[in-house]
Amino acid sequence: MACHGATGIFHGSLGRKRMGFLVLMFLVLFSMMAFHVQRQWMFVRDTTLLETLECYRLQSGAKKNNCSSLTDTRSWTRNETVIKDIQEKVKQFFDPRSNISLLQSQVKPGDRIWFLESHLFWHPSVTVSQNFHNMLPSRPPLENKHFRKCAVVGNSGILFNSGCGKEIDTHDFVFRCNLPELEGHERDVGTKSNFTTMNPSVMFTYYKDFAEPKLKERFIKRLRRLEGGILFIPAFVAKSEKHHVQWTNDIILKHNINVRTAYPSPDMEKWIRRYWKSTEYRVARPSSGMWMYTFAASLCDEVHLYGMYPFDIDRYGRNIKYHYYDPRPFATMYGGHDMPIEFQVFKSLHEKGALRLQTDKCQASR
């Protein structure tokens, strides 16, 4: 509808001023994005990992065959000094033993919690309901916990036919990202799930908002497989996801599902970003996989990573899927997370002995 008279949005000098303001804001945002991209690529250029990154991004056949081994797990040894240093530095920003979730004692029904999502003239919030308050843990879920050996399992297609399931399940504590499918993939990814993240968006992405009854049944079945583990739900990222959070909570209560829920404070992302910006890597917006490694780094004596591989070919030139369990289109960036950059960070930490990054089939399956 056309705008006329004094009510027109861009009418007269006022409209020109607003237009000028919007143009200025666009230029500022564009400059910030350009600086972020340049800073991220400066890290890659300043390391010896650039050749690996180029090799795996290029799709020309000749280049594929020249890709060297990504990580050597057979000769890998842990560096206790580096590991201890990371543990101490993480604790300067937060401690998963006490800060992994909001607690019942920290909020009460009727309180407002602000979402991370923010708009130019609006910052959305949500009111804490009695049901949601009941779902909050009364004590920190990881209070006084420490583990000898932990696995952080991503969802890359590199796990397909990897035979890593048994090896993953031998770990004392297993972190999994974004409520992945396990049924039918146990040989490659195992079954143990002590700590599982669930981005509320999976309700639409994989379960189509329960458009069919069988999708809801599949979701319930998947939650039951957590078997007393911790379900970590970032509930305060975007207001558009609040209904998915509520549906999940209602299902857990209605079907008496044996799971412990955890809901990170909106400050959690700030804490994790500050930690990574304080390191030599300066990752600007860590993904959930990097969140899980950060948790594990401070809780575990030794951390092994699986399925953290953001490329669509392996070192042998074979095509691999984005996720081991679905045909989702391949992408190296989702939601502002640059997965190849994070891969370079993990590879660098692997080489320092801070973590063990598995990028090939597991030994037992060879």
Sine and cosine of phi, psi and omega as CSV:
sin_phi,cos_phi,sin_psi,cos_psi,sin_omega,cos_omega
0.00,0.00,0.72,-0.70,-0.02,-1.00
-0.94,0.33,0.48,-0.88,0.01,-1.00
-0.96,-0.28,0.76,-0.64,-0.03,-1.00
-0.75,-0.66,0.33,-0.95,0.13,-0.99
0.92,0.39,-0.30,-0.95,-0.10,-1.00
-0.93,0.37,-0.31,0.95,-0.03,-1.00
-1.00,0.07,-0.09,1.00,-0.01,-1.00
-0.88,0.47,0.71,-0.71,-0.08,-1.00
-0.88,0.47,-0.65,0.76,-0.03,-1.00
-0.94,-0.35,0.59,0.81,-0.06,-1.00
-0.99,0.15,0.75,-0.66,0.15,-0.99
0.86,0.50,-0.48,-0.88,-0.08,-1.00
-0.92,0.38,-0.55,0.83,0.03,-1.00
-0.88,0.47,-0.66,0.75,0.02,-1.00
-0.90,0.44,-0.65,0.76,0.00,-1.00
-0.91,0.40,-0.60,0.80,0.03,-1.00
-0.90,0.43,-0.68,0.73,0.01,-1.00
-0.91,0.42,-0.64,0.76,0.03,-1.00
-0.89,0.46,-0.66,0.75,0.03,-1.00
-0.89,0.45,-0.63,0.78,0.04,-1.00
-0.89,0.45,-0.68,0.73,0.00,-1.00
-0.91,0.43,-0.64,0.77,0.04,-1.00
-0.89,0.45,-0.68,0.74,0.02,-1.00
-0.88,0.47,-0.70,0.72,0.02,-1.00
-0.88,0.48,-0.64,0.77,0.03,-1.00
-0.88,0.47,-0.68,0.73,-0.01,-1.00
-0.91,0.42,-0.63,0.78,0.03,-1.00
-0.90,0.44,-0.73,0.69,0.00,-1.00
-0.89,0.45,-0.65,0.76,0.02,-1.00
-0.89,0.46,-0.67,0.75,0.01,-1.00
-0.90,0.43,-0.64,0.77,0.02,-1.00
-0.90,0.43,-0.67,0.74,0.02,-1.00
-0.90,0.43,-0.67,0.74,-0.01,-1.00
-0.89,0.45,-0.65,0.76,0.02,-1.00
-0.90,0.44,-0.66,0.75,0.01,-1.00
-0.87,0.49,-0.74,0.67,-0.01,-1.00
-0.89,0.46,-0.69,0.72,0.00,-1.00
-0.89,0.46,-0.67,0.75,-0.02,-1.00
-0.90,0.43,-0.66,0.75,0.01,-1.00
-0.90,0.45,-0.68,0.73,-0.04,-1.00
-0.96,0.27,-0.41,0.91,0.11,-0.99
-0.87,0.49,-0.62,0.78,0.03,-1.00
-0.88,0.48,-0.70,0.72,-0.03,-1.00
-0.91,0.41,-0.66,0.75,-0.02,-1.00
-0.91,0.41,-0.48,0.88,-0.06,-1.00
-0.99,0.11,0.08,1.00,0.01,-1.00
-0.85,-0.52,0.20,-0.98,0.04,-1.00
-0.99,0.11,0.14,0.99,-0.07,-1.00
-1.00,0.03,-0.14,0.99,-0.06,-1.00
-0.86,0.51,-0.63,0.77,-0.01,-1.00
-0.87,0.50,-0.67,0.75,0.04,-1.00
-0.89,0.45,-0.69,0.72,-0.02,-1.00
-0.88,0.48,-0.74,0.68,0.01,-1.00
-0.89,0.46,-0.66,0.76,-0.04,-1.00
-0.86,0.50,-0.68,0.73,-0.09,-1.00
-1.00,0.07,-0.27,0.96,0.08,-1.00
-1.00,0.07,-0.52,0.85,0.01,-1.00
-0.95,0.31,0.62,-0.79,-0.06,-1.00
-0.95,-0.32,0.12,0.99,0.02,-1.00
-0.95,0.30,0.68,-0.73,-0.12,-0.99
-0.84,0.54,-0.67,0.74,-0.05,-1.00
-0.90,0.44,-0.61,0.79,-0.04,-1.00
-0.93,0.36,-0.57,0.82,-0.02,-1.00
-0.83,0.56,-0.68,0.73,-0.11,-0.99
-0.94,0.35,-0.26,0.97,-0.01,-1.00
-1.00,-0.06,0.02,1.00,-0.02,-1.00
-0.93,0.37,0.81,-0.59,0.04,-1.00
-0.99,0.16,0.18,-0.98,0.02,-1.00
-0.85,0.52,0.73,-0.68,-0.05,-1.00
-0.94,0.35,-0.82,0.57,0.02,-1.00
-0.64,-0.77,0.63,-0.78,0.02,-1.00
-0.98,-0.18,0.98,-0.22,-0.04,-1.00
-1.00,0.08,-0.39,0.92,-0.06,-1.00
-0.93,0.36,-0.57,0.82,-0.01,-1.00
-0.98,-0.21,0.14,0.99,-0.05,-1.00
-0.94,0.34,0.66,-0.76,0.11,-0.99
-0.73,-0.69,0.58,-0.82,-0.02,-1.00
-0.97,0.22,0.57,-0.82,0.04,-1.00
-0.94,-0.33,0.98,-0.18,-0.12,-0.99
-0.89,0.46,-0.55,0.84,0.00,-1.00
-0.90,0.44,-0.72,0.69,0.02,-1.00
-0.91,0.42,-0.67,0.74,-0.01,-1.00
-0.88,0.47,-0.72,0.70,0.00,-1.00
-0.89,0.45,-0.61,0.79,0.00,-1.00
-0.90,0.43,-0.68,0.74,0.03,-1.00
-0.91,0.42,-0.68,0.73,0.01,-1.00
-0.84,0.54,-0.71,0.71,-0.03,-1.00
-0.93,0.37,-0.61,0.79,-0.02,-1.00
-0.94,0.34,-0.64,0.77,0.05,-1.00
-0.86,0.51,-0.68,0.74,-0.06,-1.00
-0.92,0.39,-0.24,0.97,0.09,-1.00
-0.95,0.31,-0.31,0.95,-0.05,-1.00
-0.94,-0.33,-0.60,0.80,0.07,-1.00
-0.19,-0.98,0.26,-0.97,0.02,-1.00
-0.77,-0.64,0.92,-0.38,-0.01,-1.00
-0.83,0.56,-0.39,0.92,0.01,-1.00
-0.91,0.41,-0.44,0.90,-0.05,-1.00
-0.83,-0.56,-0.34,0.94,-0.13,-0.99
-0.92,-0.39,0.22,0.98,-0.12,-0.99
-0.95,0.33,-0.37,0.93,-0.06,-1.00
-0.48,-0.88,0.46,-0.89,0.25,-0.97
-0.88,0.47,0.53,-0.85,0.00,-1.00
-0.90,-0.44,0.36,-0.93,0.02,-1.00
-0.84,0.53,-0.54,0.84,-0.04,-1.00
-0.97,0.26,-0.24,0.97,-0.08,-1.00
-1.00,-0.03,-0.33,0.94,0.03,-1.00
-0.65,-0.76,0.24,-0.97,0.06,-1.00
-0.67,-0.74,0.39,-0.92,0.04,-1.00
-0.81,0.59,0.71,-0.70,-0.04,-1.00
0.98,-0.18,-0.31,0.95,0.05,-1.00
-0.93,0.38,0.45,-0.89,0.07,-1.00
-0.98,-0.22,0.68,-0.73,0.08,-1.00
-0.86,-0.52,0.76,-0.65,-0.06,-1.00
-1.00,0.04,0.69,-0.72,0.04,-1.00
-0.97,0.25,0.41,-0.91,0.12,-0.99
-0.90,0.43,-0.60,0.80,0.01,-1.00
-0.86,0.51,0.77,-0.64,-0.01,-1.00
-0.66,-0.75,0.62,-0.78,0.02,-1.00
-0.93,-0.36,0.13,-0.99,-0.10,-0.99
-0.84,0.54,-0.71,0.71,-0.04,-1.00
-0.86,-0.51,0.31,0.95,-0.11,-0.99
-0.42,-0.91,0.73,-0.68,0.06,-1.00
-0.83,-0.56,0.97,-0.24,-0.11,-0.99
-0.94,0.35,0.42,-0.91,0.03,-1.00
-0.62,-0.78,0.17,-0.99,0.04,-1.00
-0.71,-0.71,0.54,-0.84,0.03,-1.00
-1.00,-0.08,0.74,-0.67,-0.02,-1.00
-0.94,0.34,0.86,-0.50,0.03,-1.00
-1.00,0.03,0.24,-0.97,0.03,-1.00
-0.90,0.44,-0.66,0.75,0.00,-1.00
-0.89,0.45,-0.68,0.74,0.00,-1.00
-0.91,0.40,-0.65,0.76,0.02,-1.00
-0.86,0.50,-0.60,0.80,0.03,-1.00
-0.91,0.41,-0.46,0.89,-0.02,-1.00
-0.98,0.19,-0.33,0.95,-0.01,-1.00
-0.93,0.36,0.61,-0.79,0.04,-1.00
-0.94,0.35,0.54,-0.84,0.05,-1.00
-0.99,0.12,-0.44,0.90,0.05,-1.00
-0.79,-0.62,0.45,-0.89,0.03,-1.00
-0.84,0.54,0.80,-0.60,-0.08,-1.00
-0.86,0.51,-0.45,0.89,-0.02,-1.00
-0.93,-0.37,0.41,0.91,-0.03,-1.00
-0.85,0.53,0.78,-0.63,0.05,-1.00
0.89,0.46,0.35,0.94,-0.02,-1.00
-1.00,-0.02,0.60,-0.80,0.14,-0.99
-0.44,-0.90,0.64,-0.76,-0.11,-0.99
-0.77,-0.64,0.51,-0.86,0.00,-1.00
-0.96,0.27,-0.78,0.62,-0.08,-1.00
-0.68,-0.73,0.79,-0.61,-0.05,-1.00
-0.83,-0.56,0.49,-0.87,0.10,-0.99
-0.91,-0.42,0.71,-0.70,0.15,-0.99
-0.92,-0.38,0.90,-0.44,-0.14,-0.99
-0.94,-0.35,0.92,-0.38,0.13,-0.99
-1.00,0.10,-0.16,-0.99,-0.13,-0.99
-0.86,-0.50,0.29,0.96,-0.03,-1.00
-0.87,0.49,0.51,-0.86,0.07,-1.00
-0.89,0.46,-0.17,0.98,0.05,-1.00
-0.89,0.46,-0.35,0.94,0.02,-1.00
-0.98,0.22,-0.32,0.95,-0.03,-1.00
-0.90,0.44,0.82,-0.58,-0.05,-1.00
0.90,0.44,0.42,0.91,0.00,-1.00
-0.99,0.12,-0.42,0.91,-0.05,-1.00
0.92,0.40,0.46,0.89,-0.08,-1.00
-1.00,-0.02,-0.01,1.00,-0.11,-0.99
-0.83,0.56,-0.77,0.63,-0.04,-1.00
-0.89,0.45,-0.66,0.76,-0.01,-1.00
-0.90,0.44,-0.68,0.73,0.02,-1.00
-0.87,0.50,-0.69,0.72,-0.06,-1.00
-0.94,0.34,-0.22,0.98,0.04,-1.00
-0.98,0.19,-0.20,0.98,-0.04,-1.00
-0.95,0.31,0.46,-0.89,-0.02,-1.00
-0.94,0.34,-0.49,0.87,-0.02,-1.00
-0.51,-0.86,0.73,-0.69,-0.08,-1.00
-0.85,-0.52,0.84,-0.54,0.11,-0.99
-0.99,-0.13,0.70,-0.72,0.08,-1.00
-0.78,-0.62,0.49,-0.87,-0.12,-0.99
-0.96,-0.29,0.81,-0.59,0.23,-0.97
0.90,0.44,0.69,0.72,0.11,-0.99
0.70,0.72,0.87,0.50,-0.06,-1.00
-0.96,0.29,0.37,-0.93,0.09,-1.00
-0.94,0.33,0.70,-0.71,0.07,-1.00
-0.92,-0.39,-0.55,0.83,-0.07,-1.00
-0.87,0.49,0.80,-0.60,-0.03,-1.00
1.00,0.03,-0.13,0.99,-0.03,-1.00
-0.84,-0.55,0.25,0.97,-0.11,-0.99
-0.85,0.52,-0.59,0.81,-0.02,-1.00
-0.88,0.47,-0.53,0.85,-0.06,-1.00
-1.00,-0.07,-0.50,0.87,-0.12,-0.99
-0.83,-0.56,-0.11,0.99,0.01,-1.00
0.98,0.21,-0.17,-0.99,-0.06,-1.00
-0.78,-0.63,-0.30,0.95,-0.09,-1.00
-0.93,0.36,0.76,-0.65,-0.03,-1.00
-0.61,-0.79,1.00,-0.02,0.01,-1.00
-1.00,0.06,-0.51,0.86,-0.05,-1.00
-0.56,-0.83,0.90,-0.43,-0.08,-1.00
-0.80,-0.61,0.81,-0.59,0.08,-1.00
-0.99,0.11,0.45,-0.90,0.10,-0.99
-0.60,-0.80,0.98,-0.21,0.15,-0.99
-0.91,0.40,0.80,-0.61,-0.03,-1.00
-0.82,0.58,-0.36,0.93,-0.01,-1.00
-0.91,0.42,-0.31,0.95,0.01,-1.00
-0.90,0.45,-0.40,0.92,0.01,-1.00
-0.86,0.51,-0.59,0.81,0.05,-1.00
-1.00,-0.01,-0.71,0.70,-0.10,-1.00
-0.87,0.50,-0.69,0.73,-0.10,-1.00
-0.93,-0.38,-0.32,0.95,-0.04,-1.00
-0.86,-0.50,0.12,0.99,0.14,-0.99
0.74,0.67,0.62,0.78,-0.01,-1.00
0.79,0.61,0.55,0.84,0.05,-1.00
0.87,0.49,0.65,0.76,0.02,-1.00
-0.87,0.50,-0.43,0.90,0.06,-1.00
-0.80,-0.60,0.61,-0.79,-0.01,-1.00
-0.81,0.59,-0.57,0.82,-0.05,-1.00
-0.92,0.40,-0.45,0.89,0.02,-1.00
-0.94,0.33,-0.63,0.78,0.07,-1.00
-0.91,0.41,-0.64,0.77,0.02,-1.00
-0.89,0.45,-0.62,0.78,0.02,-1.00
-0.92,0.40,-0.63,0.78,0.02,-1.00
-0.90,0.43,-0.70,0.71,0.02,-1.00
-0.88,0.47,-0.68,0.73,0.02,-1.00
-0.88,0.48,-0.63,0.78,-0.01,-1.00
-0.92,0.39,-0.66,0.75,0.03,-1.00
-0.89,0.45,-0.61,0.79,0.00,-1.00
-0.89,0.46,-0.48,0.88,-0.02,-1.00
-0.94,0.34,-0.19,0.98,0.04,-1.00
-0.94,0.33,-0.43,0.91,0.19,-0.98
0.73,0.68,0.85,0.53,0.06,-1.00
1.00,0.06,-0.02,1.00,0.03,-1.00
-0.96,0.28,0.04,-1.00,-0.01,-1.00
-1.00,-0.04,0.79,-0.62,0.10,-1.00
-0.97,-0.25,0.92,-0.40,-0.13,-0.99
-0.98,-0.19,0.94,-0.33,-0.11,-0.99
-0.91,-0.42,0.94,-0.35,0.10,-0.99
-0.94,0.33,1.00,0.02,-0.17,-0.99
-1.00,0.08,-0.19,0.98,-0.13,-0.99
-0.86,-0.50,0.59,0.81,0.03,-1.00
-1.00,0.02,-0.80,0.60,-0.05,-1.00
-0.66,-0.75,0.68,-0.73,-0.02,-1.00
-0.88,0.47,-0.52,0.85,-0.03,-1.00
-0.88,0.47,-0.29,0.96,-0.05,-1.00
-0.99,-0.14,0.00,1.00,-0.12,-0.99
-0.90,0.44,-0.53,0.85,0.02,-1.00
-0.93,0.37,-0.59,0.80,0.03,-1.00
-0.91,0.41,-0.61,0.79,0.06,-1.00
-0.89,0.45,-0.70,0.71,-0.01,-1.00
-0.90,0.43,-0.67,0.75,0.03,-1.00
-0.86,0.50,-0.69,0.72,0.00,-1.00
-0.88,0.48,-0.73,0.69,0.01,-1.00
-0.87,0.49,-0.69,0.73,-0.01,-1.00
-0.88,0.47,-0.66,0.75,0.00,-1.00
-0.91,0.42,-0.68,0.73,0.00,-1.00
-0.86,0.50,-0.68,0.73,-0.01,-1.00
-0.95,0.31,-0.73,0.69,-0.08,-1.00
-0.90,0.43,-0.62,0.79,-0.08,-1.00
-0.98,-0.18,0.15,0.99,0.09,-1.00
0.78,0.62,0.77,0.64,-0.05,-1.00
-0.98,0.17,0.75,-0.66,-0.05,-1.00
-0.98,0.17,1.00,0.06,0.01,-1.00
-0.52,-0.85,0.53,-0.84,0.08,-1.00
-0.98,-0.21,0.85,-0.53,-0.06,-1.00
-1.00,-0.02,0.55,-0.84,0.06,-1.00
-0.66,-0.75,0.67,-0.74,-0.06,-1.00
-0.76,-0.65,0.96,-0.28,-0.07,-1.00
-0.90,0.43,0.59,-0.81,0.11,-0.99
-0.87,0.49,0.52,-0.86,0.10,-1.00
-0.84,0.55,-0.35,0.94,0.02,-1.00
-0.96,0.26,-0.26,0.97,-0.06,-1.00
-0.84,0.54,-0.71,0.70,0.00,-1.00
-0.88,0.47,-0.63,0.78,0.03,-1.00
-0.88,0.48,-0.69,0.72,-0.01,-1.00
-0.89,0.46,-0.71,0.71,-0.05,-1.00
-0.93,0.36,-0.65,0.76,0.05,-1.00
-0.87,0.49,-0.68,0.73,-0.01,-1.00
-0.89,0.46,-0.62,0.78,0.04,-1.00
-0.88,0.47,-0.78,0.62,-0.08,-1.00
-0.93,0.38,-0.51,0.86,0.06,-1.00
-0.94,0.33,-0.35,0.94,0.02,-1.00
-0.99,0.13,-0.19,0.98,-0.02,-1.00
-1.00,-0.01,0.11,-0.99,0.04,-1.00
-0.92,0.39,-0.32,0.95,-0.08,-1.00
-1.00,0.06,-0.53,0.85,0.09,-1.00
0.79,0.62,0.77,0.63,0.07,-1.00
-0.92,0.38,0.80,-0.59,-0.14,-0.99
-0.98,0.21,-0.67,0.74,-0.06,-1.00
-0.67,-0.75,1.00,0.08,-0.07,-1.00
-0.87,0.49,0.63,-0.77,0.04,-1.00
-0.99,0.17,0.07,-1.00,0.03,-1.00
-0.89,0.46,-0.55,0.83,0.05,-1.00
-0.89,0.46,-0.64,0.77,0.04,-1.00
-0.95,0.30,-0.53,0.85,0.13,-0.99
-0.85,0.52,-0.74,0.67,-0.06,-1.00
-0.90,0.44,-0.63,0.78,0.05,-1.00
-0.90,0.44,-0.65,0.76,-0.01,-1.00
-0.87,0.48,-0.68,0.73,0.07,-1.00
-0.87,0.50,-0.76,0.65,-0.06,-1.00
-0.89,0.45,-0.60,0.80,-0.05,-1.00
-0.87,0.50,-0.52,0.85,-0.02,-1.00
-1.00,-0.07,-0.17,0.98,-0.06,-1.00
-0.96,-0.30,-0.30,0.95,-0.20,-0.98
-0.81,-0.58,0.56,-0.83,0.06,-1.00
-0.96,0.28,-0.46,0.89,-0.04,-1.00
-0.55,-0.84,0.76,-0.66,-0.06,-1.00
-0.87,-0.50,0.79,-0.61,0.07,-1.00
-0.91,-0.41,0.75,-0.66,-0.01,-1.00
-0.96,-0.28,0.69,-0.72,0.05,-1.00
-0.75,-0.66,0.54,-0.84,0.09,-1.00
0.93,0.38,0.38,0.92,0.07,-1.00
-0.97,-0.26,0.96,0.26,-0.12,-0.99
-0.59,-0.81,0.97,-0.23,-0.16,-0.99
-0.99,-0.11,0.63,0.78,0.00,-1.00
-0.80,-0.59,0.41,-0.91,-0.09,-1.00
-0.99,-0.13,0.13,0.99,0.17,-0.98
-0.70,-0.72,0.50,-0.87,0.06,-1.00
-1.00,-0.07,-0.07,-1.00,-0.09,-1.00
-0.94,0.33,-0.19,0.98,0.05,-1.00
-0.99,-0.10,0.06,1.00,0.00,-1.00
1.00,0.08,0.15,0.99,0.00,-1.00
-1.00,0.09,0.65,-0.76,0.04,-1.00
-0.95,0.32,0.65,-0.76,0.07,-1.00
-0.76,-0.65,0.38,-0.93,-0.04,-1.00
-0.99,0.13,0.29,-0.96,0.04,-1.00
-0.90,0.43,-0.75,0.66,0.11,-0.99
-0.89,-0.46,0.52,-0.86,-0.01,-1.00
-0.94,0.34,-0.30,0.95,-0.14,-0.99
-0.91,-0.41,0.01,1.00,-0.02,-1.00
-0.48,-0.87,0.26,-0.97,-0.02,-1.00
-1.00,-0.06,0.43,0.90,-0.03,-1.00
-0.81,0.59,0.65,-0.76,-0.01,-1.00
-0.84,0.54,0.63,-0.78,-0.05,-1.00
-0.96,0.26,0.64,-0.77,0.06,-1.00
-0.42,-0.91,0.57,-0.82,0.05,-1.00
-1.00,-0.08,-0.11,0.99,0.05,-1.00
-0.64,-0.77,0.80,-0.59,0.09,-1.00
-0.71,-0.71,0.74,-0.68,0.07,-1.00
0.87,0.50,0.49,0.87,0.04,-1.00
1.00,0.10,0.03,1.00,0.03,-1.00
-1.00,-0.07,0.81,-0.59,0.03,-1.00
-1.00,-0.09,0.99,-0.12,-0.10,-0.99
-0.90,0.43,-0.64,0.76,0.04,-1.00
-0.87,0.50,-0.59,0.81,0.05,-1.00
-0.90,0.45,-0.70,0.71,0.00,-1.00
-0.90,0.44,-0.59,0.81,0.04,-1.00
-0.87,0.49,-0.65,0.76,0.01,-1.00
-0.89,0.45,-0.61,0.80,0.05,-1.00
-0.89,0.46,-0.74,0.67,-0.01,-1.00
-0.89,0.45,-0.64,0.77,0.01,-1.00
-0.91,0.41,-0.65,0.76,0.04,-1.00
-0.89,0.45,-0.68,0.74,0.02,-1.00
-0.92,0.39,-0.55,0.83,0.08,-1.00
-0.87,0.49,-0.72,0.70,-0.04,-1.00
-0.93,0.38,-0.41,0.91,0.04,-1.00
-1.00,0.07,-0.13,0.99,-0.02,-1.00
1.00,0.10,0.24,0.97,-0.01,-1.00
-0.99,0.16,-0.49,0.87,0.02,-1.00
-0.46,-0.89,0.24,-0.97,0.03,-1.00
-0.90,-0.43,0.88,-0.47,-0.07,-1.00
-0.97,-0.25,0.92,-0.38,-0.03,-1.00
-1.00,0.01,0.88,-0.47,-0.01,-1.00
-0.81,-0.59,0.28,0.96,0.00,-1.00
-0.62,-0.79,-0.03,-1.00,0.08,-1.00
-0.89,0.46,0.50,-0.87,0.03,-1.00
-0.97,0.25,0.44,-0.90,-0.11,-0.99
-0.83,0.56,-0.64,0.77,-0.07,-1.00
-0.91,0.41,-0.37,0.93,-0.07,-1.00
-1.00,-0.09,-0.09,1.00,-0.08,-1.00
-0.99,0.14,0.00,0.00,0.00,0.00
